[in-house]
Every structure is written in C-alpha cells, then in structure tokens.
Amino acid sequence: QVQLVESGGGLVQAGGSLRLSCAASGRVSRSAMGWFRQGPGKEREFVAAISWSGGSTYYADSVKGRFTISRDNAKNTVYLQMNSLKPEDTAVYYCAARYSGTIVVPPITENYNYWGQGTQVTVSS
C-alpha cells in the first residue's frame, strides 16, 4: 500500500516561489508520479508528471517554464518547484502515483492509482 503526504504549501505573493514535497511510504521508486491541482470551483487539473527514473517529464502549458518536477528515489520523495507564481495558481495541490513507471498522455486523473490529501497554495496579488 502506498501513502502520499504533501507539504510545503502556504501563502505567497505573486512572483514568489514555493517548493512542494510529496513523501511516499511504500515503494514508488518504479512509479511515475504526478502533481495535480484543484482551484476554487474548478475541476482537478494536471500540473506535471515525472517518470520513475526522472528521465521524462511533462507539464501543463499553464506552468511550463515556471514549475519544475523532480524526484529523489532514495528518499521516496517527489518535488514541485514553483517559481513566478500567479494568483491563478491558487489551488489545493495533490500528489499522485501510478502503478506504471511511464508517463501517460493525456495525463488524466484516472491514470493515477494513489493520491495524497493535498496542500493549499495561495498566491496573493
């Protein structure tokens, strides 16, 4: 059984940065991992994904060039570095894991098997 715990959320001004972490219990070193987010009154949407080796990454157009996903398999942890934050990035951010080690496009929620509880990110203007 895999459990995912997100941390690192908070309140930041527009233009600022945050780094989210997702600590996994259970083996996820062979799992592709992803970050999703859900803003107020919106559906959950894909943000970024990374393959089991870290060799492949994929980003939503809305965050490309500003966010970076990475992983440390020795620590069973996945990160999301968020720079140049905008108010529209405000959301609850969720970490997710797949059984498979490869990224799937389109990166829909149904392709992910385990989910964390989420961490709130609020960007003020």
N, CA and C atoms as a LAMMPS dump frame, in Angstrom:
ITEM: TIMESTEP
0
ITEM: NUMBER OF ATOMS
375
ITEM: BOX BOUNDS ff ff ff
-5.0000000000000000e+02 5.0000000000000000e+02
-5.0000000000000000e+02 5.0000000000000000e+02
-5.0000000000000000e+02 5.0000000000000000e+02
ITEM: ATOMS id mol type element x y z
1 1 1 N 0.847 -1.187 0
2 1 2 C 0 0 0
3 1 3 C 0.884 1.239 0
4 2 1 N 0.524 2.215 -0.814
5 2 2 C 1.284 3.453 -0.923
6 2 3 C 0.497 4.583 -0.279
7 3 1 N 1.174 5.36 0.535
8 3 2 C 0.58 6.568 1.094
9 3 3 C 1.421 7.757 0.692
10 4 1 N 0.767 8.836 0.32
11 4 2 C 1.436 10.046 -0.14
12 4 3 C 1.065 11.213 0.767
13 5 1 N 2.065 11.965 1.194
14 5 2 C 1.826 13.106 2.069
15 5 3 C 2.507 14.324 1.472
16 6 1 N 1.691 15.331 1.132
17 6 2 C 2.223 16.561 0.565
18 6 3 C 2.552 17.56 1.672
19 7 1 N 3.523 18.416 1.394
20 7 2 C 3.869 19.501 2.312
21 7 3 C 4.479 20.637 1.515
22 8 1 N 4.616 21.785 2.153
23 8 2 C 5.278 22.915 1.521
24 8 3 C 4.348 23.997 1.006
25 9 1 N 3.045 23.776 1.105
26 9 2 C 2.123 24.796 0.663
27 9 3 C 2.12 25.994 1.604
28 10 1 N 1.433 27.044 1.181
29 10 2 C 1.353 28.231 2.017
30 10 3 C 0.87 29.422 1.233
31 11 1 N 1.045 30.592 1.847
32 11 2 C 0.646 31.86 1.238
33 11 3 C 1.883 32.569 0.718
34 12 1 N 1.824 33.014 -0.528
35 12 2 C 2.958 33.691 -1.14
36 12 3 C 2.435 34.8 -2.041
37 13 1 N 3.216 35.841 -2.195
38 13 2 C 2.83 36.925 -3.082
39 13 3 C 3.102 36.545 -4.541
40 14 1 N 2.368 37.168 -5.431
41 14 2 C 2.594 36.955 -6.855
42 14 3 C 4.054 37.235 -7.204
43 15 1 N 4.617 36.365 -8.026
44 15 2 C 6.02 36.474 -8.383
45 15 3 C 6.944 35.682 -7.483
46 16 1 N 6.409 35.18 -6.395
47 16 2 C 7.215 34.424 -5.449
48 16 3 C 7.355 32.968 -5.83
49 17 1 N 7.98 32.2 -4.924
50 17 2 C 8.268 30.79 -5.177
51 17 3 C 7.873 29.941 -3.982
52 18 1 N 7.557 28.698 -4.27
53 18 2 C 7.322 27.684 -3.25
54 18 3 C 7.842 26.361 -3.787
55 19 1 N 8.247 25.481 -2.861
56 19 2 C 8.599 24.128 -3.257
57 19 3 C 7.723 23.148 -2.495
58 20 1 N 6.973 22.384 -3.227
59 20 2 C 6.14 21.35 -2.632
60 20 3 C 6.907 20.037 -2.592
61 21 1 N 6.644 19.27 -1.546
62 21 2 C 7.228 17.939 -1.422
63 21 3 C 6.118 16.916 -1.273
64 22 1 N 6.388 15.724 -1.764
65 22 2 C 5.455 14.604 -1.627
66 22 3 C 6.259 13.416 -1.121
67 23 1 N 6.047 13.078 0.131
68 23 2 C 6.749 11.953 0.739
69 23 3 C 5.883 10.708 0.624
70 24 1 N 6.496 9.648 0.134
71 24 2 C 5.742 8.41 -0.085
72 24 3 C 6.187 7.331 0.879
73 25 1 N 5.229 6.639 1.42
74 25 2 C 5.522 5.415 2.168
75 25 3 C 5.101 4.26 1.289
76 26 1 N 5.902 3.237 1.254
77 26 2 C 5.664 2.195 0.262
78 26 3 C 6.546 2.467 -0.946
79 27 1 N 6.692 1.446 -1.764
80 27 2 C 7.625 1.566 -2.873
81 27 3 C 7.016 2.346 -4.033
82 28 1 N 7.584 3.48 -4.334
83 28 2 C 7.165 4.26 -5.5
84 28 3 C 8.327 4.508 -6.433
85 29 1 N 9.47 3.877 -6.148
86 29 2 C 10.646 4.157 -6.976
87 29 3 C 10.449 3.709 -8.414
88 30 1 N 9.498 2.777 -8.649
89 30 2 C 9.22 2.331 -10.014
90 30 3 C 7.931 2.926 -10.563
91 31 1 N 7.39 3.912 -9.869
92 31 2 C 6.124 4.527 -10.257
93 31 3 C 6.333 5.89 -10.876
94 32 1 N 5.596 6.165 -11.932
95 32 2 C 5.516 7.538 -12.406
96 32 3 C 4.701 8.333 -11.394
97 33 1 N 5.063 9.585 -11.221
98 33 2 C 4.412 10.431 -10.23
99 33 3 C 3.899 11.696 -10.909
100 34 1 N 2.885 12.276 -10.32
101 34 2 C 2.333 13.489 -10.899
102 34 3 C 1.859 14.458 -9.842
103 35 1 N 1.712 15.693 -10.252
104 35 2 C 1.087 16.734 -9.433
105 35 3 C -0.149 17.236 -10.174
106 36 1 N -1.235 17.363 -9.442
107 36 2 C -2.468 17.927 -9.94
108 36 3 C -2.879 19.058 -9.008
109 37 1 N -3.822 19.861 -9.432
110 37 2 C -4.322 20.921 -8.562
111 37 3 C -5.813 21.152 -8.806
112 38 1 N -6.448 21.68 -7.77
113 38 2 C -7.873 21.973 -7.874
114 38 3 C -8.128 23.327 -7.244
115 39 1 N -8.466 24.298 -8.097
116 39 2 C -8.77 25.631 -7.622
117 39 3 C -10.213 25.74 -7.17
118 40 1 N -10.566 26.836 -6.506
119 40 2 C -11.936 27.029 -6.021
120 40 3 C -12.943 26.953 -7.159
121 41 1 N -13.915 26.072 -7.028
122 41 2 C -14.96 25.948 -8.029
123 41 3 C -14.516 25.34 -9.337
124 42 1 N -13.337 24.738 -9.343
125 42 2 C -12.817 24.161 -10.588
126 42 3 C -12.613 22.662 -10.453
127 43 1 N -12.474 22.008 -11.59
128 43 2 C -12.156 20.593 -11.581
129 43 3 C -10.66 20.404 -11.346
130 44 1 N -10.315 19.205 -10.88
131 44 2 C -8.904 18.895 -10.696
132 44 3 C -8.219 18.855 -12.052
133 45 1 N -7.05 19.492 -12.124
134 45 2 C -6.339 19.565 -13.394
135 45 3 C -4.889 19.13 -13.222
136 46 1 N -4.342 18.62 -14.309
137 46 2 C -2.964 18.16 -14.336
138 46 3 C -2 19.337 -14.264
139 47 1 N -0.88 19.137 -13.557
140 47 2 C 0.161 20.16 -13.476
141 47 3 C 1.473 19.645 -14.084
142 48 1 N 1.964 18.51 -13.571
143 48 2 C 3.253 17.998 -14.024
144 48 3 C 3.356 16.513 -13.705
145 49 1 N 4.193 15.812 -14.468
146 49 2 C 4.419 14.393 -14.232
147 49 3 C 5.88 14.06 -14.478
148 50 1 N 6.328 12.98 -13.839
149 50 2 C 7.708 12.544 -13.991
150 50 3 C 7.735 11.022 -14.021
151 51 1 N 8.569 10.466 -14.893
152 51 2 C 8.687 9.017 -14.985
153 51 3 C 9.44 8.454 -13.789
154 52 1 N 9.463 7.122 -13.671
155 52 2 C 10.065 6.516 -12.487
156 52 3 C 11.547 6.86 -12.366
157 53 1 N 12.228 6.986 -13.478
158 53 2 C 13.664 7.272 -13.448
159 53 3 C 13.959 8.756 -13.34
160 54 1 N 12.956 9.582 -13.596
161 54 2 C 13.182 11.016 -13.66
162 54 3 C 13.649 11.483 -15.03
163 55 1 N 13.779 10.545 -15.948
164 55 2 C 14.295 10.898 -17.253
165 55 3 C 13.298 11.575 -18.171
166 56 1 N 12.014 11.42 -17.854
167 56 2 C 10.971 12.064 -18.657
168 56 3 C 10.076 12.895 -17.759
169 57 1 N 9.754 14.075 -18.248
170 57 2 C 8.832 14.94 -17.533
171 57 3 C 7.819 15.509 -18.52
172 58 1 N 6.703 15.949 -17.98
173 58 2 C 5.649 16.508 -18.827
174 58 3 C 4.917 17.557 -18.008
175 59 1 N 4.581 18.69 -18.655
176 59 2 C 3.975 19.812 -17.935
177 59 3 C 2.725 20.314 -18.649
178 60 1 N 1.82 20.828 -17.862
179 60 2 C 0.703 21.568 -18.431
180 60 3 C 1.24 22.859 -19.032
181 61 1 N 0.616 23.309 -20.099
182 61 2 C 1.073 24.536 -20.76
183 61 3 C 1.061 25.734 -19.802
184 62 1 N 0.118 25.725 -18.873
185 62 2 C -0.047 26.864 -17.975
186 62 3 C 1.11 27.036 -16.999
187 63 1 N 1.909 25.983 -16.799
188 63 2 C 3.009 26.067 -15.83
189 63 3 C 4.374 25.864 -16.471
190 64 1 N 4.391 25.541 -17.744
191 64 2 C 5.651 25.261 -18.429
192 64 3 C 6.573 26.47 -18.354
193 65 1 N 7.816 26.216 -17.979
194 65 2 C 8.782 27.299 -17.847
195 65 3 C 8.799 27.946 -16.47
196 66 1 N 7.789 27.659 -15.66
197 66 2 C 7.731 28.231 -14.301
198 66 3 C 7.859 27.154 -13.221
199 67 1 N 7.332 25.976 -13.483
200 67 2 C 7.348 24.88 -12.498
201 67 3 C 8.325 23.804 -12.963
202 68 1 N 8.939 23.13 -11.991
203 68 2 C 9.84 22.023 -12.28
204 68 3 C 9.535 20.86 -11.343
205 69 1 N 9.292 19.696 -11.924
206 69 2 C 9.067 18.492 -11.136
207 69 3 C 10.364 17.696 -11.088
208 70 1 N 10.643 17.116 -9.934
209 70 2 C 11.843 16.293 -9.78
210 70 3 C 11.563 15.225 -8.731
211 71 1 N 12.478 14.271 -8.605
212 71 2 C 12.264 13.211 -7.622
213 71 3 C 13.594 12.722 -7.091
214 72 1 N 13.548 12.214 -5.88
215 72 2 C 14.699 11.587 -5.238
216 72 3 C 14.227 10.212 -4.784
217 73 1 N 14.526 9.202 -5.57
218 73 2 C 14.015 7.863 -5.256
219 73 3 C 14.631 7.295 -3.98
220 74 1 N 15.817 7.726 -3.647
221 74 2 C 16.433 7.266 -2.402
222 74 3 C 15.648 7.75 -1.186
223 75 1 N 14.986 8.889 -1.343
224 75 2 C 14.191 9.459 -0.253
225 75 3 C 12.692 9.224 -0.446
226 76 1 N 12.319 8.543 -1.526
227 76 2 C 10.899 8.309 -1.822
228 76 3 C 10.117 9.62 -1.823
229 77 1 N 10.698 10.631 -2.436
230 77 2 C 10.101 11.967 -2.402
231 77 3 C 10.086 12.576 -3.801
232 78 1 N 8.978 13.248 -4.099
233 78 2 C 8.831 13.986 -5.343
234 78 3 C 8.64 15.455 -4.991
235 79 1 N 9.186 16.327 -5.815
236 79 2 C 9.143 17.756 -5.545
237 79 3 C 8.473 18.502 -6.698
238 80 1 N 7.925 19.646 -6.366
239 80 2 C 7.425 20.561 -7.382
240 80 3 C 7.932 21.953 -7.012
241 81 1 N 8.914 22.424 -7.748
242 81 2 C 9.427 23.777 -7.557
243 81 3 C 8.574 24.724 -8.38
244 82 1 N 7.978 25.702 -7.715
245 82 2 C 7.068 26.626 -8.379
246 82 3 C 7.644 28.033 -8.284
247 83 1 N 7.96 28.607 -9.42
248 83 2 C 8.506 29.96 -9.491
249 83 3 C 7.546 30.882 -10.233
250 84 1 N 7.753 32.161 -10.087
251 84 2 C 6.925 33.165 -10.782
252 84 3 C 5.441 32.87 -10.59
253 85 1 N 5.065 32.639 -9.359
254 85 2 C 3.684 32.254 -9.071
255 85 3 C 2.702 33.37 -9.39
256 86 1 N 1.529 32.964 -9.834
257 86 2 C 0.47 33.89 -10.211
258 86 3 C -0.765 33.608 -9.349
259 87 1 N -1.646 34.577 -9.187
260 87 2 C -2.871 34.325 -8.413
261 87 3 C -3.672 33.146 -8.948
262 88 1 N -3.629 32.936 -10.252
263 88 2 C -4.384 31.812 -10.836
264 88 3 C -3.779 30.452 -10.509
265 89 1 N -2.605 30.433 -9.889
266 89 2 C -2.025 29.173 -9.414
267 89 3 C -2.61 28.758 -8.062
268 90 1 N -3.415 29.613 -7.472
269 90 2 C -4.036 29.291 -6.189
270 90 3 C -4.897 28.042 -6.311
271 91 1 N -4.622 27.05 -5.47
272 91 2 C -5.33 25.768 -5.552
273 91 3 C -4.835 24.859 -4.435
274 92 1 N -5.547 23.761 -4.264
275 92 2 C -5.023 22.653 -3.474
276 92 3 C -4.234 21.776 -4.43
277 93 1 N -2.989 21.487 -4.062
278 93 2 C -2.111 20.707 -4.914
279 93 3 C -2.022 19.274 -4.379
280 94 1 N -2.219 18.325 -5.291
281 94 2 C -2.239 16.914 -4.937
282 94 3 C -1.099 16.168 -5.624
283 95 1 N -0.499 15.271 -4.882
284 95 2 C 0.498 14.354 -5.413
285 95 3 C -0.194 13.042 -5.763
286 96 1 N 0.257 12.4 -6.835
287 96 2 C -0.355 11.149 -7.255
288 96 3 C 0.704 10.204 -7.794
289 97 1 N 0.418 8.912 -7.698
290 97 2 C 1.349 7.887 -8.176
291 97 3 C 0.617 6.893 -9.068
292 98 1 N 1.323 6.384 -10.052
293 98 2 C 0.784 5.375 -10.941
294 98 3 C 1.403 4.026 -10.635
295 99 1 N 0.724 2.968 -10.964
296 99 2 C 1.33 1.643 -10.906
297 99 3 C 2.498 1.571 -11.88
298 100 1 N 2.308 2.144 -13.053
299 100 2 C 3.316 2.078 -14.101
300 100 3 C 4.394 3.135 -13.889
301 101 1 N 5.56 2.889 -14.445
302 101 2 C 6.66 3.825 -14.316
303 101 3 C 6.729 4.863 -15.412
304 102 1 N 5.826 4.767 -16.376
305 102 2 C 5.882 5.676 -17.511
306 102 3 C 4.789 6.741 -17.434
307 103 1 N 5.086 7.863 -18.043
308 103 2 C 4.108 8.952 -18.132
309 103 3 C 3.095 8.616 -19.211
310 104 1 N 1.842 8.922 -18.961
311 104 2 C 0.789 8.702 -19.947
312 104 3 C 0.209 10.055 -20.359
313 105 1 N 0.039 10.226 -21.642
314 105 2 C -0.569 11.439 -22.176
315 105 3 C -1.849 11.03 -22.919
316 106 1 N -3.006 11.653 -22.695
317 106 2 C -3.192 12.775 -21.781
318 106 3 C -3.11 12.344 -20.321
319 107 1 N -2.627 13.209 -19.482
320 107 2 C -2.409 12.875 -18.078
321 107 3 C -3.668 13.067 -17.238
322 108 1 N -4.656 12.267 -17.436
323 108 2 C -5.919 12.396 -16.72
324 108 3 C -5.83 11.719 -15.356
325 109 1 N -6.715 12.137 -14.467
326 109 2 C -6.675 11.627 -13.094
327 109 3 C -6.873 10.119 -13.048
328 110 1 N -7.636 9.575 -13.995
329 110 2 C -7.923 8.137 -13.983
330 110 3 C -6.672 7.293 -14.208
331 111 1 N -5.609 7.885 -14.7
332 111 2 C -4.363 7.152 -14.937
333 111 3 C -3.521 6.992 -13.685
334 112 1 N -3.963 7.6 -12.58
335 112 2 C -3.197 7.562 -11.337
336 112 3 C -3.952 6.76 -10.276
337 113 1 N -3.201 5.999 -9.505
338 113 2 C -3.793 4.999 -8.626
339 113 3 C -3.779 5.38 -7.147
340 114 1 N -2.855 6.246 -6.757
341 114 2 C -2.744 6.664 -5.361
342 114 3 C -2.707 8.183 -5.305
343 115 1 N -3.338 8.724 -4.267
344 115 2 C -3.438 10.178 -4.123
345 115 3 C -3.136 10.598 -2.688
346 116 1 N -2.531 11.776 -2.567
347 116 2 C -2.354 12.378 -1.261
348 116 3 C -3.566 13.212 -0.894
349 117 1 N -3.511 13.822 0.285
350 117 2 C -4.625 14.616 0.789
351 117 3 C -4.584 16.05 0.295
352 118 1 N -3.468 16.489 -0.232
353 118 2 C -3.37 17.828 -0.786
354 118 3 C -2.755 18.842 0.157
355 119 1 N -2.198 19.885 -0.422
356 119 2 C -1.652 21.009 0.338
357 119 3 C -2.084 22.296 -0.344
358 120 1 N -2.509 23.26 0.461
359 120 2 C -3.066 24.502 -0.08
360 120 3 C -1.946 25.461 -0.484
361 121 1 N -2.076 26.001 -1.682
362 121 2 C -1.189 27.065 -2.159
363 121 3 C -2.062 28.273 -2.475
364 122 1 N -1.744 29.385 -1.857
365 122 2 C -2.49 30.614 -2.095
366 122 3 C -1.525 31.696 -2.55
367 123 1 N -1.813 32.292 -3.701
368 123 2 C -0.963 33.334 -4.264
369 123 3 C -1.749 34.637 -4.255
370 124 1 N -1.247 35.608 -3.525
371 124 2 C -1.932 36.888 -3.425
372 124 3 C -1.397 37.85 -4.475
373 125 1 N -2.268 38.735 -4.935
374 125 2 C -1.868 39.692 -5.981
375 125 3 C -1.311 40.968 -5.376
